[in-house]
Amino acid sequence: MTLTKPRSGATGAHRGARRPGTGRAVAVLVLVALGALIPLLGPSPALHGTGEADAPGTGGIALLRTVLFAALSVPVGELFVRWLARSVPGAPAALPRSWSTGANSAGCVAALGLASVVATGNLVPGGLADIDVGGLYDSRDGKLALLEVNGFVAAALCAASGRPGTQVWPLAAIVVAEALRAHPATEYGPMTGSGLTLVHLTCASLWVGGLLYVLRTLGLWRKGEAGVALLGRYARVAAVLLAAITATGVCSSLRRMPSETILEQLTDTAYGRVLLAKVVLMAGVAALALWARIRLARAADPLSASSPARAEVYVLALVVAVSGLLTALPVPIRW
């Protein structure tokens, strides 16, 4: 009897085979990551050559705001996708384990850190003796900082209870507080700015947290049409969210940097440089989202759209980090 050996070339090709689109996903990630080099290295590179002073603790504040934004996105996204899943015909009962309690707890720690900065006159405290907790009740920023801390505590308790859906109310209070904090009363048209930030932050949290939970859900719903239906429902809403994020982001930027000076400030100020990095990253996110949408509609296996969607999540994580730094930098406009 003659034994036929498998062809080594065919075996090697099978072992070395890559999933289609992997190379393109890596290329997109590398390109858009280049736009994040300035903010990811901290405030010092962004401030280099601008003549602006590096405020004490900018890097730490940026990190705390990044954690706060990420912690807000996780429970908001979970609530959103669980609501979408209920409308999917024949959807399995199994859903991924909730990360809301842990995320809200991390958000509470970040909010406490930011509140301690406010309690020391917007300076980094050198010790517990420098923190004036009672003084938080005497200022607008202090009250908003306390509201965010209490909001995360309440959201964590709601998430751990038998009715996790009730955390939508403390989470909404956190979004409102953050929108008000970002636009002090001394600013021109503060309510307009707060309204823009409210919409921007809400849509961004739904998009980032929602996509993360959708991908976790697809890991459980591997068979049947339920996963495709859920991804399709999310994609349709995500298109609207992207439009709202873009519109509110442009309007907010024009309020801070008038159209006649925006090109100059994008390169000559730290705020403008980080904003430009965020724009580059968002362009990469939009490209990945479009790629996923095309695969969902045209590919033989619609769930192959999860490949660019995963890359989209990674880039969105960079966007959150850039946003955290952006909120910690001084606004170039003097009102």
C-alpha positions as CSV (number, residue, x, y, z in Angstrom):
1,M,0.0,0.0,0.0
2,T,1.3,3.4,-1.0
3,L,1.0,6.3,1.5
4,T,0.6,9.7,0.0
5,K,2.3,12.5,1.9
6,P,0.6,15.9,2.0
7,R,2.2,18.5,-0.1
8,S,4.4,20.6,2.2
9,G,3.6,23.8,0.2
10,A,-0.1,23.3,0.6
11,T,0.3,22.7,4.3
12,G,2.5,25.7,4.8
13,A,0.1,27.9,2.8
14,H,-2.8,26.7,5.0
15,R,-0.9,27.3,8.2
16,G,0.3,30.8,7.0
17,A,-3.1,31.8,5.7
18,R,-4.4,35.1,7.1
19,R,-8.0,36.2,7.4
20,P,-8.9,38.4,4.5
21,G,-8.6,42.1,5.2
22,T,-6.2,41.7,8.1
23,G,-3.4,43.5,6.3
24,R,-5.7,46.5,5.5
25,A,-6.9,46.7,9.1
26,V,-3.3,46.8,10.3
27,A,-2.4,49.5,7.8
28,V,-5.4,51.7,8.8
29,L,-4.5,51.2,12.5
30,V,-0.9,52.3,11.9
31,L,-1.9,55.3,9.8
32,V,-4.4,56.7,12.3
33,A,-2.1,55.9,15.2
34,L,0.4,58.4,13.8
35,G,-2.2,61.1,14.3
36,A,-2.3,60.2,18.0
37,L,1.4,60.5,18.7
38,I,1.2,64.0,20.1
39,P,-1.5,63.5,22.6
40,L,-0.4,60.0,23.7
41,L,3.0,61.4,24.6
42,G,1.4,63.9,26.9
43,P,0.9,67.6,27.0
44,S,4.6,68.6,26.6
45,P,5.0,67.7,22.9
46,A,1.7,69.5,22.1
47,L,2.9,72.6,23.9
48,H,6.4,72.6,22.3
49,G,7.1,75.8,20.4
50,T,3.7,77.4,21.1
51,G,4.9,79.7,23.9
52,E,2.1,78.3,26.2
53,A,3.0,77.3,29.7
54,D,2.5,73.7,30.8
55,A,0.0,73.9,33.7
56,P,0.9,71.7,36.7
57,G,-0.8,68.3,36.7
58,T,-2.1,68.5,33.1
59,G,-1.0,64.9,32.4
60,G,-2.7,63.5,35.5
61,I,-5.9,65.5,34.9
62,A,-5.9,64.2,31.3
63,L,-5.6,60.6,32.5
64,L,-8.4,61.1,35.0
65,R,-10.7,62.5,32.4
66,T,-9.8,59.6,30.0
67,V,-10.8,57.1,32.7
68,L,-14.0,59.1,33.4
69,F,-15.1,59.2,29.8
70,A,-14.3,55.5,29.3
71,A,-16.1,54.6,32.5
72,L,-19.2,56.6,31.3
73,S,-19.2,54.9,27.9
74,V,-19.3,51.3,29.2
75,P,-22.6,51.4,31.1
76,V,-24.3,53.7,28.6
77,G,-23.3,51.4,25.8
78,E,-24.5,48.3,27.6
79,L,-27.9,49.8,28.3
80,F,-28.2,50.9,24.7
81,V,-27.3,47.6,23.2
82,R,-29.5,45.6,25.6
83,W,-32.4,47.7,24.5
84,L,-31.5,47.0,20.9
85,A,-31.2,43.3,21.5
86,R,-34.8,43.1,22.8
87,S,-36.1,44.1,19.4
88,V,-34.1,41.4,17.5
89,P,-36.4,38.5,16.5
90,G,-35.3,35.2,17.9
91,A,-32.5,36.7,19.9
92,P,-30.8,34.3,22.3
93,A,-31.4,35.0,26.0
94,A,-27.6,34.9,26.7
95,L,-25.9,38.3,27.0
96,P,-22.3,39.1,28.0
97,R,-21.6,39.7,31.6
98,S,-22.1,43.3,32.6
99,W,-19.0,45.5,33.2
100,S,-21.1,48.4,34.5
101,T,-20.4,48.0,38.2
102,G,-16.6,48.0,37.7
103,A,-16.7,50.8,35.1
104,N,-18.9,53.0,37.4
105,S,-16.5,52.3,40.3
106,A,-13.5,53.3,38.2
107,G,-15.4,56.4,37.1
108,C,-16.0,57.2,40.8
109,V,-12.3,57.0,41.6
110,A,-11.5,59.3,38.6
111,A,-14.2,61.8,39.6
112,L,-12.8,61.8,43.2
113,G,-9.4,62.6,41.8
114,L,-10.8,65.5,39.7
115,A,-12.8,66.7,42.7
116,S,-9.6,66.8,44.8
117,V,-8.1,69.1,42.2
118,V,-11.0,71.4,42.3
119,A,-10.9,71.4,46.1
120,T,-7.3,72.8,46.0
121,G,-8.1,75.7,43.7
122,N,-7.5,73.7,40.5
123,L,-4.0,72.7,41.7
124,V,-2.6,69.3,42.2
125,P,-2.9,68.6,46.0
126,G,0.4,67.8,47.7
127,G,-1.4,65.9,50.5
128,L,-4.7,65.4,52.2
129,A,-4.2,68.6,54.2
130,D,-4.3,70.6,51.0
131,I,-7.8,69.4,50.1
132,D,-10.7,71.6,51.3
133,V,-13.7,69.3,51.0
134,G,-16.1,71.8,52.5
135,G,-15.0,74.4,49.9
136,L,-16.5,72.2,47.1
137,Y,-19.9,73.3,48.2
138,D,-19.0,77.0,47.8
139,S,-18.2,77.0,44.1
140,R,-20.0,76.0,40.9
141,D,-17.2,73.7,39.8
142,G,-17.1,72.0,43.2
143,K,-20.8,71.2,43.2
144,L,-20.5,69.8,39.7
145,A,-17.5,67.7,40.8
146,L,-19.5,66.3,43.7
147,L,-22.4,65.6,41.5
148,E,-20.2,63.5,39.2
149,V,-18.8,61.5,42.2
150,N,-22.3,60.9,43.6
151,G,-23.6,60.0,40.2
152,F,-21.0,57.3,39.7
153,V,-21.7,55.9,43.2
154,A,-25.4,55.7,42.5
155,A,-24.8,54.2,39.0
156,A,-22.6,51.5,40.5
157,L,-25.2,50.6,43.1
158,C,-27.9,50.5,40.5
159,A,-25.8,48.3,38.2
160,A,-25.2,45.8,41.1
161,S,-28.9,45.7,42.0
162,G,-31.6,43.7,40.5
163,R,-32.7,46.6,38.3
164,P,-29.6,47.8,36.4
165,G,-31.7,49.8,34.0
166,T,-32.2,52.4,36.7
167,Q,-28.6,53.5,36.4
168,V,-29.7,55.6,33.3
169,W,-30.7,58.4,35.6
170,P,-27.4,58.9,37.5
171,L,-25.5,58.5,34.3
172,A,-27.7,61.2,32.7
173,A,-26.9,63.4,35.7
174,I,-23.1,62.8,35.1
175,V,-23.4,63.8,31.4
176,V,-25.3,67.0,32.3
177,A,-22.7,67.9,35.0
178,E,-19.8,67.3,32.6
179,A,-21.5,69.5,30.0
180,L,-22.0,72.3,32.5
181,R,-18.4,71.9,33.8
182,A,-16.9,72.3,30.4
183,H,-18.5,75.7,29.9
184,P,-18.1,78.1,32.8
185,A,-20.6,80.9,33.3
186,T,-17.9,83.5,32.3
187,E,-17.9,82.0,28.8
188,Y,-19.8,83.7,26.0
189,G,-23.1,81.8,25.5
190,P,-22.3,79.0,28.1
191,M,-25.7,77.3,27.7
192,T,-25.1,76.9,23.9
193,G,-21.8,75.4,24.6
194,S,-23.2,73.1,27.3
195,G,-26.0,72.0,24.9
196,L,-23.4,71.1,22.2
197,T,-21.3,69.2,24.7
198,L,-24.3,67.4,26.1
199,V,-25.2,66.0,22.7
200,H,-21.6,65.3,21.8
201,L,-20.8,63.4,24.9
202,T,-24.1,61.4,24.9
203,C,-23.7,60.3,21.3
204,A,-20.0,59.5,21.8
205,S,-20.8,57.3,24.9
206,L,-23.5,55.5,23.0
207,W,-21.2,54.9,20.0
208,V,-18.1,53.8,21.9
209,G,-19.7,51.7,24.6
210,G,-22.4,50.4,22.3
211,L,-19.9,49.0,19.7
212,L,-17.9,47.4,22.5
213,Y,-20.9,45.6,23.9
214,V,-22.2,44.6,20.4
215,L,-18.8,42.9,19.7
216,R,-19.0,41.1,23.0
217,T,-22.5,40.0,22.2
218,L,-21.5,38.7,18.8
219,G,-19.0,36.5,20.6
220,L,-21.9,34.7,22.2
221,W,-24.4,34.8,19.3
222,R,-22.1,33.0,16.8
223,K,-24.9,31.1,15.1
224,G,-28.1,32.2,13.4
225,E,-29.2,35.5,12.1
226,A,-29.6,37.3,15.4
227,G,-26.0,38.5,15.4
228,V,-26.3,40.0,11.9
229,A,-29.6,41.7,12.9
230,L,-28.1,43.2,16.0
231,L,-25.0,44.5,14.1
232,G,-27.3,45.9,11.4
233,R,-29.5,47.7,14.0
234,Y,-26.4,49.2,15.7
235,A,-24.9,50.2,12.4
236,R,-28.0,52.2,11.4
237,V,-28.0,54.1,14.7
238,A,-24.2,54.6,14.6
239,A,-24.5,56.5,11.3
240,V,-26.8,59.0,13.0
241,L,-24.5,59.2,16.0
242,L,-21.5,59.9,13.8
243,A,-23.4,62.7,12.1
244,A,-24.4,64.2,15.4
245,I,-20.8,63.9,16.8
246,T,-19.3,65.5,13.8
247,A,-21.8,68.4,13.7
248,T,-21.5,69.2,17.4
249,G,-17.7,68.8,17.3
250,V,-17.4,71.3,14.4
251,C,-19.7,73.8,16.1
252,S,-17.9,73.6,19.4
253,S,-14.5,74.1,17.7
254,L,-15.8,77.1,15.8
255,R,-17.0,78.6,19.0
256,R,-13.6,78.2,20.6
257,M,-11.5,79.0,17.4
258,P,-13.2,81.4,15.0
259,S,-13.1,80.3,11.3
260,E,-10.6,83.1,10.4
261,T,-8.0,81.8,12.9
262,I,-8.7,78.1,13.1
263,L,-6.0,77.0,10.6
264,E,-3.4,79.0,12.4
265,Q,-4.5,77.7,15.8
266,L,-4.6,74.1,14.7
267,T,-0.8,74.2,14.4
268,D,0.3,77.0,16.7
269,T,-1.6,76.1,19.9
270,A,-1.5,72.9,22.1
271,Y,-5.3,72.8,22.0
272,G,-5.4,73.0,18.2
273,R,-2.7,70.4,17.7
274,V,-4.5,67.8,19.9
275,L,-7.8,68.7,18.2
276,L,-6.1,68.1,14.8
277,A,-4.9,64.7,16.1
278,K,-8.5,63.9,17.2
279,V,-9.8,64.8,13.7
280,V,-7.3,62.5,12.1
281,L,-8.3,59.7,14.4
282,M,-12.0,60.3,13.7
283,A,-11.4,60.2,10.0
284,G,-9.8,56.7,10.5
285,V,-12.8,55.6,12.7
286,A,-15.2,56.8,10.0
287,A,-13.3,54.8,7.3
288,L,-13.4,51.7,9.4
289,A,-17.1,52.2,10.1
290,L,-17.8,52.5,6.4
291,W,-15.7,49.4,5.7
292,A,-17.7,47.4,8.3
293,R,-21.0,48.7,6.8
294,I,-20.0,47.6,3.3
295,R,-19.0,44.1,4.5
296,L,-22.2,43.8,6.5
297,A,-24.2,44.6,3.3
298,R,-22.2,42.8,0.6
299,A,-20.0,40.1,2.1
300,A,-21.0,36.4,1.9
301,D,-20.6,36.2,5.6
302,P,-22.0,39.5,7.1
303,L,-20.4,38.8,10.5
304,S,-17.0,39.3,8.8
305,A,-17.8,43.0,9.4
306,S,-16.8,42.4,13.0
307,S,-13.1,42.5,11.9
308,P,-13.0,46.2,10.9
309,A,-15.4,46.9,13.8
310,R,-12.8,45.5,16.3
311,A,-10.2,47.8,14.7
312,E,-12.7,50.6,15.1
313,V,-13.0,50.0,18.9
314,Y,-9.2,50.2,19.2
315,V,-9.0,53.5,17.4
316,L,-12.0,54.8,19.4
317,A,-10.0,54.0,22.6
318,L,-7.3,56.4,21.2
319,V,-10.0,59.0,20.6
320,V,-11.2,58.8,24.2
321,A,-7.6,59.3,25.3
322,V,-7.1,62.3,23.1
323,S,-10.4,63.7,24.3
324,G,-9.2,63.4,27.9
325,L,-6.1,65.4,27.1
326,L,-8.1,68.0,25.1
327,T,-10.3,68.8,28.0
328,A,-7.2,69.3,30.2
329,L,-5.5,71.8,27.9
330,P,-6.2,75.6,28.0
331,V,-8.6,76.9,25.4
332,P,-6.7,79.3,23.1
333,I,-9.5,81.8,22.8
334,R,-9.7,84.6,25.3
335,W,-13.3,85.5,25.9
